[in-house]
Amino acid sequence: MSEPKTYPSAPVELPLRFDLEPTPVEGCAGCAELVNVRIRARAVGDITTVTDCNVYLRRHPEGH
């Protein structure tokens, strides 16, 4: 009989999905500002802000 496992399994690693970023609407100042913030955040490695900008672009209050 084998010994029972007394340690957890290896963690599951999910891929980061950077390919699904929303695109801004042409001529919308709000979308343009979110894209600028996203670019600056990505430049300094702030992936949380990049993700937040993507969410705000998808849920834009003007309903594009």
Helices and strands as residue ranges (DSSP letters): G 18-20, H 29-43, H 47-58
